[in-house]
Amino acid sequence: MKLTLMFREYCSLCHKMREQLKPYQEQFGFGLDIVDVDEDPVLEEKYNELVPVLLDGDTEICHWFLDEEKLKAYLSA
C-alpha cells in the first residue's frame, strides 16, 4: 500500500504530519509519496486550504492533523 501526503514545504502542519506518520509506516509497512501542491496548479486549487491531506488514492483519510484513530482503523481494515 502507498499513501500520499499533499504537502507544502513552508507548512509546519505538513512537516508535523509527515513526522507523525513514520511510526505507522514502520508498523504497517506502507509507502508514502510526498506531493508538493504548489508545484501543480490543479492540486494547489483543489487542496489549497486543506493541506496537509493524507490520501489513499482518491480516498481522504484526514487533513490538517493526523487522525491517528482513523488512520489505524483504515490501515487495519
N, CA, C and O atoms as a Maestro MAE file, in Angstrom:
{
 s_m_m2io_version
 :::
 2.0.0
}

f_m_ct {
 s_m_title
 :::
 protein
 m_atom[308] {
  # First column is atom index #
  i_m_mmod_type
  r_m_x_coord
  r_m_y_coord
  r_m_z_coord
  i_m_residue_number
  s_m_chain_name
  s_m_pdb_residue_name
  s_m_pdb_atom_name
  i_m_atomic_number
  :::
  1 25 0.837 -1.172 0.000 1 A "MET " " N  " 7
  2 3 0.000 0.000 0.000 1 A "MET " " CA " 6
  3 2 0.886 1.240 0.000 1 A "MET " " C  " 6
  4 15 1.932 1.274 0.647 1 A "MET " " O  " 8
  5 25 0.450 2.252 -0.734 2 A "LYS " " N  " 7
  6 3 1.175 3.519 -0.763 2 A "LYS " " CA " 6
  7 2 0.184 4.647 -0.534 2 A "LYS " " C  " 6
  8 15 -0.803 4.773 -1.260 2 A "LYS " " O  " 8
  9 25 0.448 5.465 0.475 3 A "LEU " " N  " 7
  10 3 -0.381 6.623 0.771 3 A "LEU " " CA " 6
  11 2 0.285 7.866 0.199 3 A "LEU " " C  " 6
  12 15 1.479 7.863 -0.098 3 A "LEU " " O  " 8
  13 25 -0.494 8.918 0.051 4 A "THR " " N  " 7
  14 3 0.000 10.183 -0.486 4 A "THR " " CA " 6
  15 2 -0.260 11.285 0.522 4 A "THR " " C  " 6
  16 15 -1.353 11.391 1.078 4 A "THR " " O  " 8
  17 25 0.757 12.103 0.753 5 A "LEU " " N  " 7
  18 3 0.622 13.264 1.626 5 A "LEU " " CA " 6
  19 2 0.725 14.516 0.768 5 A "LEU " " C  " 6
  20 15 1.779 14.820 0.210 5 A "LEU " " O  " 8
  21 25 -0.396 15.241 0.672 6 A "MET " " N  " 7
  22 3 -0.393 16.535 -0.010 6 A "MET " " CA " 6
  23 2 0.244 17.521 0.956 6 A "MET " " C  " 6
  24 15 -0.176 17.632 2.107 6 A "MET " " O  " 8
  25 25 1.253 18.230 0.487 7 A "PHE " " N  " 7
  26 3 2.249 18.854 1.344 7 A "PHE " " CA " 6
  27 2 2.609 20.228 0.805 7 A "PHE " " C  " 6
  28 15 2.477 20.493 -0.390 7 A "PHE " " O  " 8
  29 25 3.059 21.092 1.690 8 A "ARG " " N  " 7
  30 3 3.698 22.358 1.316 8 A "ARG " " CA " 6
  31 2 4.979 22.467 2.127 8 A "ARG " " C  " 6
  32 15 4.998 22.184 3.325 8 A "ARG " " O  " 8
  33 25 6.035 22.876 1.467 9 A "GLU " " N  " 7
  34 3 7.339 22.933 2.128 9 A "GLU " " CA " 6
  35 2 7.328 23.895 3.317 9 A "GLU " " C  " 6
  36 15 7.978 23.626 4.327 9 A "GLU " " O  " 8
  37 25 6.608 24.999 3.216 10 A "TYR " " N  " 7
  38 3 6.608 26.010 4.284 10 A "TYR " " CA " 6
  39 2 5.538 25.771 5.351 10 A "TYR " " C  " 6
  40 15 5.356 26.603 6.240 10 A "TYR " " O  " 8
  41 25 4.835 24.646 5.270 11 A "CYS " " N  " 7
  42 3 3.701 24.360 6.147 11 A "CYS " " CA " 6
  43 2 4.153 23.535 7.358 11 A "CYS " " C  " 6
  44 15 4.570 22.387 7.212 11 A "CYS " " O  " 8
  45 25 4.066 24.129 8.550 12 A "SER " " N  " 7
  46 3 4.505 23.415 9.755 12 A "SER " " CA " 6
  47 2 3.603 22.214 10.053 12 A "SER " " C  " 6
  48 15 4.088 21.191 10.536 12 A "SER " " O  " 8
  49 25 2.307 22.320 9.774 13 A "LEU " " N  " 7
  50 3 1.408 21.176 9.978 13 A "LEU " " CA " 6
  51 2 1.784 20.016 9.057 13 A "LEU " " C  " 6
  52 15 1.674 18.851 9.437 13 A "LEU " " O  " 8
  53 25 2.225 20.345 7.849 14 A "CYS " " N  " 7
  54 3 2.644 19.315 6.886 14 A "CYS " " CA " 6
  55 2 3.856 18.542 7.415 14 A "CYS " " C  " 6
  56 15 3.884 17.311 7.384 14 A "CYS " " O  " 8
  57 25 4.842 19.275 7.894 15 A "HIS " " N  " 7
  58 3 6.048 18.636 8.431 15 A "HIS " " CA " 6
  59 2 5.711 17.792 9.664 15 A "HIS " " C  " 6
  60 15 6.260 16.706 9.851 15 A "HIS " " O  " 8
  61 25 4.806 18.303 10.499 16 A "LYS " " N  " 7
  62 3 4.416 17.565 11.691 16 A "LYS " " CA " 6
  63 2 3.721 16.255 11.311 16 A "LYS " " C  " 6
  64 15 4.015 15.208 11.888 16 A "LYS " " O  " 8
  65 25 2.794 16.312 10.337 17 A "MET " " N  " 7
  66 3 2.090 15.097 9.940 17 A "MET " " CA " 6
  67 2 3.061 14.081 9.338 17 A "MET " " C  " 6
  68 15 2.958 12.885 9.612 17 A "MET " " O  " 8
  69 25 4.007 14.555 8.516 18 A "ARG " " N  " 7
  70 3 4.996 13.643 7.924 18 A "ARG " " CA " 6
  71 2 5.782 12.921 9.017 18 A "ARG " " C  " 6
  72 15 6.020 11.717 8.913 18 A "ARG " " O  " 8
  73 25 6.183 13.639 10.053 19 A "GLU " " N  " 7
  74 3 6.912 13.020 11.162 19 A "GLU " " CA " 6
  75 2 6.034 12.047 11.935 19 A "GLU " " C  " 6
  76 15 6.494 10.972 12.322 19 A "GLU " " O  " 8
  77 25 4.779 12.409 12.163 20 A "GLN " " N  " 7
  78 3 3.866 11.550 12.918 20 A "GLN " " CA " 6
  79 2 3.549 10.260 12.168 20 A "GLN " " C  " 6
  80 15 3.184 9.260 12.786 20 A "GLN " " O  " 8
  81 25 3.684 10.275 10.857 21 A "LEU " " N  " 7
  82 3 3.378 9.084 10.058 21 A "LEU " " CA " 6
  83 2 4.483 8.024 10.130 21 A "LEU " " C  " 6
  84 15 4.224 6.849 9.870 21 A "LEU " " O  " 8
  85 25 5.687 8.419 10.471 22 A "LYS " " N  " 7
  86 3 6.821 7.476 10.453 22 A "LYS " " CA " 6
  87 2 6.593 6.211 11.277 22 A "LYS " " C  " 6
  88 15 6.841 5.119 10.766 22 A "LYS " " O  " 8
  89 25 6.130 6.303 12.537 23 A "PRO " " N  " 7
  90 3 5.908 5.052 13.285 23 A "PRO " " CA " 6
  91 2 4.834 4.167 12.655 23 A "PRO " " C  " 6
  92 15 4.907 2.942 12.747 23 A "PRO " " O  " 8
  93 25 3.846 4.777 12.020 24 A "TYR " " N  " 7
  94 3 2.798 3.986 11.361 24 A "TYR " " CA " 6
  95 2 3.337 3.309 10.108 24 A "TYR " " C  " 6
  96 15 2.930 2.197 9.772 24 A "TYR " " O  " 8
  97 25 4.254 3.984 9.419 25 A "GLN " " N  " 7
  98 3 4.908 3.350 8.266 25 A "GLN " " CA " 6
  99 2 5.687 2.114 8.715 25 A "GLN " " C  " 6
  100 15 5.642 1.073 8.059 25 A "GLN " " O  " 8
  101 25 6.397 2.234 9.828 26 A "GLU " " N  " 7
  102 3 7.164 1.096 10.343 26 A "GLU " " CA " 6
  103 2 6.241 -0.033 10.783 26 A "GLU " " C  " 6
  104 15 6.519 -1.204 10.527 26 A "GLU " " O  " 8
  105 25 5.144 0.321 11.445 27 A "GLN " " N  " 7
  106 3 4.223 -0.690 11.963 27 A "GLN " " CA " 6
  107 2 3.429 -1.373 10.852 27 A "GLN " " C  " 6
  108 15 3.268 -2.593 10.867 27 A "GLN " " O  " 8
  109 25 2.929 -0.593 9.887 28 A "PHE " " N  " 7
  110 3 2.035 -1.138 8.873 28 A "PHE " " CA " 6
  111 2 2.705 -1.359 7.519 28 A "PHE " " C  " 6
  112 15 2.126 -2.006 6.646 28 A "PHE " " O  " 8
  113 25 3.917 -0.829 7.331 29 A "GLY " " N  " 7
  114 3 4.688 -1.095 6.120 29 A "GLY " " CA " 6
  115 2 4.168 -0.446 4.850 29 A "GLY " " C  " 6
  116 15 4.339 -1.005 3.767 29 A "GLY " " O  " 8
  117 25 3.540 0.718 4.951 30 A "PHE " " N  " 7
  118 3 3.078 1.393 3.740 30 A "PHE " " CA " 6
  119 2 4.114 2.394 3.247 30 A "PHE " " C  " 6
  120 15 4.906 2.925 4.026 30 A "PHE " " O  " 8
  121 25 4.094 2.643 1.945 31 A "GLY " " N  " 7
  122 3 4.942 3.666 1.355 31 A "GLY " " CA " 6
  123 2 4.249 5.016 1.482 31 A "GLY " " C  " 6
  124 15 3.045 5.081 1.730 31 A "GLY " " O  " 8
  125 25 5.005 6.083 1.312 32 A "LEU " " N  " 7
  126 3 4.440 7.422 1.409 32 A "LEU " " CA " 6
  127 2 5.012 8.297 0.298 32 A "LEU " " C  " 6
  128 15 6.220 8.523 0.229 32 A "LEU " " O  " 8
  129 25 4.130 8.781 -0.565 33 A "ASP " " N  " 7
  130 3 4.512 9.765 -1.573 33 A "ASP " " CA " 6
  131 2 4.221 11.146 -1.017 33 A "ASP " " C  " 6
  132 15 3.130 11.401 -0.508 33 A "ASP " " O  " 8
  133 25 5.196 12.033 -1.116 34 A "ILE " " N  " 7
  134 3 5.017 13.415 -0.685 34 A "ILE " " CA " 6
  135 2 4.828 14.252 -1.951 34 A "ILE " " C  " 6
  136 15 5.700 14.271 -2.820 34 A "ILE " " O  " 8
  137 25 3.697 14.940 -2.056 35 A "VAL " " N  " 7
  138 3 3.394 15.740 -3.237 35 A "VAL " " CA " 6
  139 2 3.253 17.198 -2.817 35 A "VAL " " C  " 6
  140 15 2.387 17.537 -2.012 35 A "VAL " " O  " 8
  141 25 4.110 18.060 -3.369 36 A "ASP " " N  " 7
  142 3 4.046 19.494 -3.086 36 A "ASP " " CA " 6
  143 2 2.939 20.101 -3.951 36 A "ASP " " C  " 6
  144 15 3.086 20.202 -5.169 36 A "ASP " " O  " 8
  145 25 1.839 20.502 -3.327 37 A "VAL " " N  " 7
  146 3 0.699 21.012 -4.088 37 A "VAL " " CA " 6
  147 2 1.027 22.293 -4.839 37 A "VAL " " C  " 6
  148 15 0.367 22.606 -5.831 37 A "VAL " " O  " 8
  149 25 2.028 23.040 -4.392 38 A "ASP " " N  " 7
  150 3 2.389 24.295 -5.047 38 A "ASP " " CA " 6
  151 2 3.078 24.081 -6.393 38 A "ASP " " C  " 6
  152 15 3.260 25.035 -7.149 38 A "ASP " " O  " 8
  153 25 3.460 22.850 -6.699 39 A "GLU " " N  " 7
  154 3 4.103 22.555 -7.981 39 A "GLU " " CA " 6
  155 2 3.102 22.211 -9.075 39 A "GLU " " C  " 6
  156 15 3.493 22.011 -10.225 39 A "GLU " " O  " 8
  157 25 1.813 22.139 -8.735 40 A "ASP " " N  " 7
  158 3 0.779 21.783 -9.704 40 A "ASP " " CA " 6
  159 2 -0.439 22.670 -9.454 40 A "ASP " " C  " 6
  160 15 -1.080 22.551 -8.409 40 A "ASP " " O  " 8
  161 25 -0.771 23.563 -10.400 41 A "PRO " " N  " 7
  162 3 -1.894 24.491 -10.195 41 A "PRO " " CA " 6
  163 2 -3.222 23.794 -9.894 41 A "PRO " " C  " 6
  164 15 -4.027 24.316 -9.123 41 A "PRO " " O  " 8
  165 25 -3.460 22.638 -10.483 42 A "VAL " " N  " 7
  166 3 -4.707 21.904 -10.240 42 A "VAL " " CA " 6
  167 2 -4.754 21.408 -8.799 42 A "VAL " " C  " 6
  168 15 -5.770 21.552 -8.119 42 A "VAL " " O  " 8
  169 25 -3.639 20.817 -8.332 43 A "LEU " " N  " 7
  170 3 -3.577 20.341 -6.947 43 A "LEU " " CA " 6
  171 2 -3.623 21.501 -5.959 43 A "LEU " " C  " 6
  172 15 -4.247 21.403 -4.902 43 A "LEU " " O  " 8
  173 25 -2.959 22.599 -6.311 44 A "GLU " " N  " 7
  174 3 -2.958 23.769 -5.437 44 A "GLU " " CA " 6
  175 2 -4.383 24.284 -5.243 44 A "GLU " " C  " 6
  176 15 -4.774 24.632 -4.129 44 A "GLU " " O  " 8
  177 25 -5.148 24.332 -6.315 45 A "GLU " " N  " 7
  178 3 -6.531 24.801 -6.218 45 A "GLU " " CA " 6
  179 2 -7.392 23.819 -5.418 45 A "GLU " " C  " 6
  180 15 -8.214 24.231 -4.599 45 A "GLU " " O  " 8
  181 25 -7.199 22.530 -5.658 46 A "LYS " " N  " 7
  182 3 -8.020 21.509 -5.009 46 A "LYS " " CA " 6
  183 2 -7.746 21.400 -3.509 46 A "LYS " " C  " 6
  184 15 -8.680 21.274 -2.717 46 A "LYS " " O  " 8
  185 25 -6.473 21.446 -3.114 47 A "TYR " " N  " 7
  186 3 -6.085 21.191 -1.718 47 A "TYR " " CA " 6
  187 2 -5.601 22.429 -0.967 47 A "TYR " " C  " 6
  188 15 -5.113 22.313 0.157 47 A "TYR " " O  " 8
  189 25 -5.725 23.583 -1.555 48 A "ASN " " N  " 7
  190 3 -5.141 24.819 -1.055 48 A "ASN " " CA " 6
  191 2 -5.237 25.002 0.461 48 A "ASN " " C  " 6
  192 15 -4.207 25.069 1.131 48 A "ASN " " O  " 8
  193 25 -6.423 25.081 1.003 49 A "GLU " " N  " 7
  194 3 -6.593 25.355 2.430 49 A "GLU " " CA " 6
  195 2 -6.672 24.087 3.277 49 A "GLU " " C  " 6
  196 15 -6.814 24.173 4.496 49 A "GLU " " O  " 8
  197 25 -6.584 22.916 2.653 50 A "LEU " " N  " 7
  198 3 -6.735 21.658 3.383 50 A "LEU " " CA " 6
  199 2 -5.410 21.036 3.812 50 A "LEU " " C  " 6
  200 15 -5.390 20.200 4.715 50 A "LEU " " O  " 8
  201 25 -4.294 21.431 3.176 51 A "VAL " " N  " 7
  202 3 -3.032 20.752 3.450 51 A "VAL " " CA " 6
  203 2 -2.656 20.875 4.917 51 A "VAL " " C  " 6
  204 15 -2.928 21.897 5.546 51 A "VAL " " O  " 8
  205 25 -2.040 19.851 5.458 52 A "PRO " " N  " 7
  206 3 -1.715 18.580 4.816 52 A "PRO " " CA " 6
  207 2 -2.949 17.681 4.673 52 A "PRO " " C  " 6
  208 15 -3.851 17.693 5.511 52 A "PRO " " O  " 8
  209 25 -2.959 16.911 3.599 53 A "VAL " " N  " 7
  210 3 -4.039 15.959 3.345 53 A "VAL " " CA " 6
  211 2 -3.405 14.592 3.134 53 A "VAL " " C  " 6
  212 15 -2.497 14.450 2.315 53 A "VAL " " O  " 8
  213 25 -3.873 13.589 3.864 54 A "LEU " " N  " 7
  214 3 -3.391 12.219 3.712 54 A "LEU " " CA " 6
  215 2 -4.419 11.437 2.907 54 A "LEU " " C  " 6
  216 15 -5.596 11.382 3.264 54 A "LEU " " O  " 8
  217 25 -3.954 10.830 1.811 55 A "LEU " " N  " 7
  218 3 -4.832 10.143 0.875 55 A "LEU " " CA " 6
  219 2 -4.364 8.722 0.619 55 A "LEU " " C  " 6
  220 15 -3.178 8.405 0.711 55 A "LEU " " O  " 8
  221 25 -5.333 7.878 0.296 56 A "ASP " " N  " 7
  222 3 -5.065 6.574 -0.305 56 A "ASP " " CA " 6
  223 2 -5.785 6.614 -1.636 56 A "ASP " " C  " 6
  224 15 -7.000 6.426 -1.701 56 A "ASP " " O  " 8
  225 25 -5.031 6.861 -2.706 57 A "GLY " " N  " 7
  226 3 -5.662 7.097 -3.998 57 A "GLY " " CA " 6
  227 2 -6.477 8.384 -3.910 57 A "GLY " " C  " 6
  228 15 -5.942 9.446 -3.593 57 A "GLY " " O  " 8
  229 25 -7.785 8.280 -4.195 58 A "ASP " " N  " 7
  230 3 -8.670 9.440 -4.099 58 A "ASP " " CA " 6
  231 2 -9.402 9.504 -2.762 58 A "ASP " " C  " 6
  232 15 -10.197 10.416 -2.535 58 A "ASP " " O  " 8
  233 25 -9.142 8.543 -1.878 59 A "THR " " N  " 7
  234 3 -9.822 8.486 -0.587 59 A "THR " " CA " 6
  235 2 -9.054 9.306 0.449 59 A "THR " " C  " 6
  236 15 -7.896 9.020 0.754 59 A "THR " " O  " 8
  237 25 -9.719 10.330 0.983 60 A "GLU " " N  " 7
  238 3 -9.087 11.151 2.013 60 A "GLU " " CA " 6
  239 2 -9.187 10.444 3.359 60 A "GLU " " C  " 6
  240 15 -10.274 10.063 3.793 60 A "GLU " " O  " 8
  241 25 -8.054 10.275 4.006 61 A "ILE " " N  " 7
  242 3 -8.018 9.684 5.344 61 A "ILE " " CA " 6
  243 2 -8.162 10.789 6.392 61 A "ILE " " C  " 6
  244 15 -8.926 10.645 7.346 61 A "ILE " " O  " 8
  245 25 -7.433 11.882 6.216 62 A "CYS " " N  " 7
  246 3 -7.562 13.015 7.128 62 A "CYS " " CA " 6
  247 2 -6.878 14.232 6.518 62 A "CYS " " C  " 6
  248 15 -6.108 14.112 5.565 62 A "CYS " " O  " 8
  249 25 -7.168 15.404 7.076 63 A "HIS " " N  " 7
  250 3 -6.474 16.631 6.673 63 A "HIS " " CA " 6
  251 2 -6.261 17.518 7.896 63 A "HIS " " C  " 6
  252 15 -6.909 17.346 8.929 63 A "HIS " " O  " 8
  253 25 -5.354 18.455 7.760 64 A "TRP " " N  " 7
  254 3 -4.901 19.392 8.799 64 A "TRP " " CA " 6
  255 2 -4.105 18.713 9.899 64 A "TRP " " C  " 6
  256 15 -2.970 19.106 10.167 64 A "TRP " " O  " 8
  257 25 -4.680 17.693 10.547 65 A "PHE " " N  " 7
  258 3 -3.992 16.993 11.632 65 A "PHE " " CA " 6
  259 2 -4.122 15.494 11.412 65 A "PHE " " C  " 6
  260 15 -5.100 15.035 10.823 65 A "PHE " " O  " 8
  261 25 -3.153 14.737 11.876 66 A "LEU " " N  " 7
  262 3 -3.213 13.288 11.741 66 A "LEU " " CA " 6
  263 2 -4.266 12.736 12.691 66 A "LEU " " C  " 6
  264 15 -4.138 12.852 13.909 66 A "LEU " " O  " 8
  265 25 -5.299 12.139 12.127 67 A "ASP " " N  " 7
  266 3 -6.331 11.474 12.918 67 A "ASP " " CA " 6
  267 2 -5.843 10.038 13.124 67 A "ASP " " C  " 6
  268 15 -6.086 9.158 12.298 67 A "ASP " " O  " 8
  269 25 -5.155 9.825 14.236 68 A "GLU " " N  " 7
  270 3 -4.491 8.540 14.462 68 A "GLU " " CA " 6
  271 2 -5.477 7.381 14.549 68 A "GLU " " C  " 6
  272 15 -5.198 6.297 14.037 68 A "GLU " " O  " 8
  273 25 -6.605 7.588 15.180 69 A "GLU " " N  " 7
  274 3 -7.597 6.514 15.293 69 A "GLU " " CA " 6
  275 2 -8.144 6.141 13.920 69 A "GLU " " C  " 6
  276 15 -8.285 4.961 13.599 69 A "GLU " " O  " 8
  277 25 -8.450 7.148 13.118 70 A "LYS " " N  " 7
  278 3 -8.974 6.885 11.769 70 A "LYS " " CA " 6
  279 2 -7.918 6.195 10.913 70 A "LYS " " C  " 6
  280 15 -8.233 5.280 10.153 70 A "LYS " " O  " 8
  281 25 -6.658 6.634 11.036 71 A "LEU " " N  " 7
  282 3 -5.577 6.019 10.269 71 A "LEU " " CA " 6
  283 2 -5.394 4.558 10.675 71 A "LEU " " C  " 6
  284 15 -5.275 3.690 9.810 71 A "LEU " " O  " 8
  285 25 -5.371 4.276 11.970 72 A "LYS " " N  " 7
  286 3 -5.206 2.899 12.439 72 A "LYS " " CA " 6
  287 2 -6.354 2.019 11.942 72 A "LYS " " C  " 6
  288 15 -6.123 0.901 11.482 72 A "LYS " " O  " 8
  289 25 -7.577 2.513 12.032 73 A "ALA " " N  " 7
  290 3 -8.739 1.765 11.567 73 A "ALA " " CA " 6
  291 2 -8.645 1.513 10.064 73 A "ALA " " C  " 6
  292 15 -8.954 0.419 9.591 73 A "ALA " " O  " 8
  293 25 -8.220 2.520 9.324 74 A "TYR " " N  " 7
  294 3 -8.100 2.407 7.862 74 A "TYR " " CA " 6
  295 2 -7.042 1.366 7.497 74 A "TYR " " C  " 6
  296 15 -7.273 0.517 6.636 74 A "TYR " " O  " 8
  297 25 -5.899 1.433 8.145 75 A "LEU " " N  " 7
  298 3 -4.801 0.513 7.817 75 A "LEU " " CA " 6
  299 2 -5.068 -0.903 8.295 75 A "LEU " " C  " 6
  300 15 -4.523 -1.858 7.741 75 A "LEU " " O  " 8
  301 25 -5.893 -1.048 9.309 76 A "SER " " N  " 7
  302 3 -6.208 -2.376 9.824 76 A "SER " " CA " 6
  303 2 -7.313 -3.085 9.053 76 A "SER " " C  " 6
  304 15 -7.481 -4.299 9.163 76 A "SER " " O  " 8
  305 25 -8.064 -2.311 8.271 77 A "ALA " " N  " 7
  306 3 -9.212 -2.876 7.527 77 A "ALA " " CA " 6
  307 2 -8.761 -3.758 6.373 77 A "ALA " " C  " 6
  308 15 -9.595 -4.306 5.652 77 A "ALA " " O  " 8
  :::
 }
 m_bond[307] {
  # First column is bond index #
  i_m_from
  i_m_to
  i_m_order
  :::
  1 1 2 1
  2 2 3 1
  3 3 4 2
  4 3 5 1
  5 5 6 1
  6 6 7 1
  7 7 8 2
  8 7 9 1
  9 9 10 1
  10 10 11 1
  11 11 12 2
  12 11 13 1
  13 13 14 1
  14 14 15 1
  15 15 16 2
  16 15 17 1
  17 17 18 1
  18 18 19 1
  19 19 20 2
  20 19 21 1
  21 21 22 1
  22 22 23 1
  23 23 24 2
  24 23 25 1
  25 25 26 1
  26 26 27 1
  27 27 28 2
  28 27 29 1
  29 29 30 1
  30 30 31 1
  31 31 32 2
  32 31 33 1
  33 33 34 1
  34 34 35 1
  35 35 36 2
  36 35 37 1
  37 37 38 1
  38 38 39 1
  39 39 40 2
  40 39 41 1
  41 41 42 1
  42 42 43 1
  43 43 44 2
  44 43 45 1
  45 45 46 1
  46 46 47 1
  47 47 48 2
  48 47 49 1
  49 49 50 1
  50 50 51 1
  51 51 52 2
  52 51 53 1
  53 53 54 1
  54 54 55 1
  55 55 56 2
  56 55 57 1
  57 57 58 1
  58 58 59 1
  59 59 60 2
  60 59 61 1
  61 61 62 1
  62 62 63 1
  63 63 64 2
  64 63 65 1
  65 65 66 1
  66 66 67 1
  67 67 68 2
  68 67 69 1
  69 69 70 1
  70 70 71 1
  71 71 72 2
  72 71 73 1
  73 73 74 1
  74 74 75 1
  75 75 76 2
  76 75 77 1
  77 77 78 1
  78 78 79 1
  79 79 80 2
  80 79 81 1
  81 81 82 1
  82 82 83 1
  83 83 84 2
  84 83 85 1
  85 85 86 1
  86 86 87 1
  87 87 88 2
  88 87 89 1
  89 89 90 1
  90 90 91 1
  91 91 92 2
  92 91 93 1
  93 93 94 1
  94 94 95 1
  95 95 96 2
  96 95 97 1
  97 97 98 1
  98 98 99 1
  99 99 100 2
  100 99 101 1
  101 101 102 1
  102 102 103 1
  103 103 104 2
  104 103 105 1
  105 105 106 1
  106 106 107 1
  107 107 108 2
  108 107 109 1
  109 109 110 1
  110 110 111 1
  111 111 112 2
  112 111 113 1
  113 113 114 1
  114 114 115 1
  115 115 116 2
  116 115 117 1
  117 117 118 1
  118 118 119 1
  119 119 120 2
  120 119 121 1
  121 121 122 1
  122 122 123 1
  123 123 124 2
  124 123 125 1
  125 125 126 1
  126 126 127 1
  127 127 128 2
  128 127 129 1
  129 129 130 1
  130 130 131 1
  131 131 132 2
  132 131 133 1
  133 133 134 1
  134 134 135 1
  135 135 136 2
  136 135 137 1
  137 137 138 1
  138 138 139 1
  139 139 140 2
  140 139 141 1
  141 141 142 1
  142 142 143 1
  143 143 144 2
  144 143 145 1
  145 145 146 1
  146 146 147 1
  147 147 148 2
  148 147 149 1
  149 149 150 1
  150 150 151 1
  151 151 152 2
  152 151 153 1
  153 153 154 1
  154 154 155 1
  155 155 156 2
  156 155 157 1
  157 157 158 1
  158 158 159 1
  159 159 160 2
  160 159 161 1
  161 161 162 1
  162 162 163 1
  163 163 164 2
  164 163 165 1
  165 165 166 1
  166 166 167 1
  167 167 168 2
  168 167 169 1
  169 169 170 1
  170 170 171 1
  171 171 172 2
  172 171 173 1
  173 173 174 1
  174 174 175 1
  175 175 176 2
  176 175 177 1
  177 177 178 1
  178 178 179 1
  179 179 180 2
  180 179 181 1
  181 181 182 1
  182 182 183 1
  183 183 184 2
  184 183 185 1
  185 185 186 1
  186 186 187 1
  187 187 188 2
  188 187 189 1
  189 189 190 1
  190 190 191 1
  191 191 192 2
  192 191 193 1
  193 193 194 1
  194 194 195 1
  195 195 196 2
  196 195 197 1
  197 197 198 1
  198 198 199 1
  199 199 200 2
  200 199 201 1
  201 201 202 1
  202 202 203 1
  203 203 204 2
  204 203 205 1
  205 205 206 1
  206 206 207 1
  207 207 208 2
  208 207 209 1
  209 209 210 1
  210 210 211 1
  211 211 212 2
  212 211 213 1
  213 213 214 1
  214 214 215 1
  215 215 216 2
  216 215 217 1
  217 217 218 1
  218 218 219 1
  219 219 220 2
  220 219 221 1
  221 221 222 1
  222 222 223 1
  223 223 224 2
  224 223 225 1
  225 225 226 1
  226 226 227 1
  227 227 228 2
  228 227 229 1
  229 229 230 1
  230 230 231 1
  231 231 232 2
  232 231 233 1
  233 233 234 1
  234 234 235 1
  235 235 236 2
  236 235 237 1
  237 237 238 1
  238 238 239 1
  239 239 240 2
  240 239 241 1
  241 241 242 1
  242 242 243 1
  243 243 244 2
  244 243 245 1
  245 245 246 1
  246 246 247 1
  247 247 248 2
  248 247 249 1
  249 249 250 1
  250 250 251 1
  251 251 252 2
  252 251 253 1
  253 253 254 1
  254 254 255 1
  255 255 256 2
  256 255 257 1
  257 257 258 1
  258 258 259 1
  259 259 260 2
  260 259 261 1
  261 261 262 1
  262 262 263 1
  263 263 264 2
  264 263 265 1
  265 265 266 1
  266 266 267 1
  267 267 268 2
  268 267 269 1
  269 269 270 1
  270 270 271 1
  271 271 272 2
  272 271 273 1
  273 273 274 1
  274 274 275 1
  275 275 276 2
  276 275 277 1
  277 277 278 1
  278 278 279 1
  279 279 280 2
  280 279 281 1
  281 281 282 1
  282 282 283 1
  283 283 284 2
  284 283 285 1
  285 285 286 1
  286 286 287 1
  287 287 288 2
  288 287 289 1
  289 289 290 1
  290 290 291 1
  291 291 292 2
  292 291 293 1
  293 293 294 1
  294 294 295 1
  295 295 296 2
  296 295 297 1
  297 297 298 1
  298 298 299 1
  299 299 300 2
  300 299 301 1
  301 301 302 1
  302 302 303 1
  303 303 304 2
  304 303 305 1
  305 305 306 1
  306 306 307 1
  307 307 308 2
  :::
 }
}
